Each structure stands twice: as structure tokens, then as C-alpha cells.
Amino acid sequence: MKELLETIVRALVDNPDEISVNEVEGEKSLILELRVAPGDMGKVIGKQGRIAKAIRTVMKAAAVKENKRVVVEIIQ
């Protein structure tokens, strides 16, 4: 899951080296904390949060295969 999120975000940002994803795993849920460079924050969130919502939708669809619940948090 972590690799999928990194792959998606790398395509969006200008500074792919500054991406970091931290996984916090529970029994049935997985929290992915995404950090990007401050200049890339707008590109990851998008207008009115549309890109962030799309990223979360893709991650949730991928998590269904593993019977998990995924939460993507974009942290500054």
C-alpha cells in the first residue's frame, strides 16, 4: 500500500525525493501519513481537494483486496 501511494504522488510533485510515507497499522485499518515538500502541497491536494480525494479513493479500492480500511492523511 505504501509503495502504491508513493508511486501515485511521485507523478504529481516537483520534488519526488522529499516524499515520505509513514504506515501506522492496526488490526483492520491502516493509516498512511503522507509528507511532501511545502511547495508541492497544493499539487497533492488540488483545487477544492479533488486530487486528495481521488488519491484516497484509489487507496481505498486497493485496500478492499486486503480486507483493510485505509486512511490517507496529508501532513505538513
N, C-alpha and C positions, 0 to 999 in steps of 0.2 A: 504494500500500500504506500509506503514511504517513497519508494522508487517511482511509482506512478505519479504521485503528487509532484516530485522534483522534476520529472520529465515534462509535465504539463507547464509548470511555472517557468522552467528554463526557456521555453519557446516564447514567453511573454516579456521577459525582463531584459534590460540592457546589461546588467551585471550578474550573470549567472553564477559567478564564483561566490557571491555573497548570500546565496540561498542556504538556509539551514532549516531542517525539519526535525522536530523532536517528537518521538512517539511516547505516549502515556497509555499503557494498555490495562484494561480492566477485564472482567470475565466476559462480558458480552459487548463491550464498547471499546473503541479505540479513538483517542484524541490525538490529532496531528496538529502540532503548533508550528506554523509557518512564519519564518522571519525572512524578510528581503531588505535590500538597501532602501533607505528612505526615499530616494528618487524614483524607485520602482514601485512604491506602494500604490500609487494611482493606477498603474498599469495592471496590477494584480486585482485591485478592487473594481475598477471600471466605472463607467457612468452609472450612477444610482445603484452600484453594487452588482451589476449584471454579470460581470466576469467572475466575481467571487461566488455568486450564486450558481453559475454554470460549473465552476470547479467543484463546488460541494455536491452538485447533482451527479457529476461523473464519479466522484469518490463514493457516494452512497450506492450507486449502481454497481460498482466494483465490489463493494463490501457485502452485497447481498449473496454473492457466491460463497463467501466465508461465514455466513450467518452471523455477521457482526454489525454493529452500529458505528458509523464513523462520524466524527465531528471535526471539521477543519476550522481552526482558529488562526486568524491572521494577526500576528502580534508585531507591534512596532518596536 
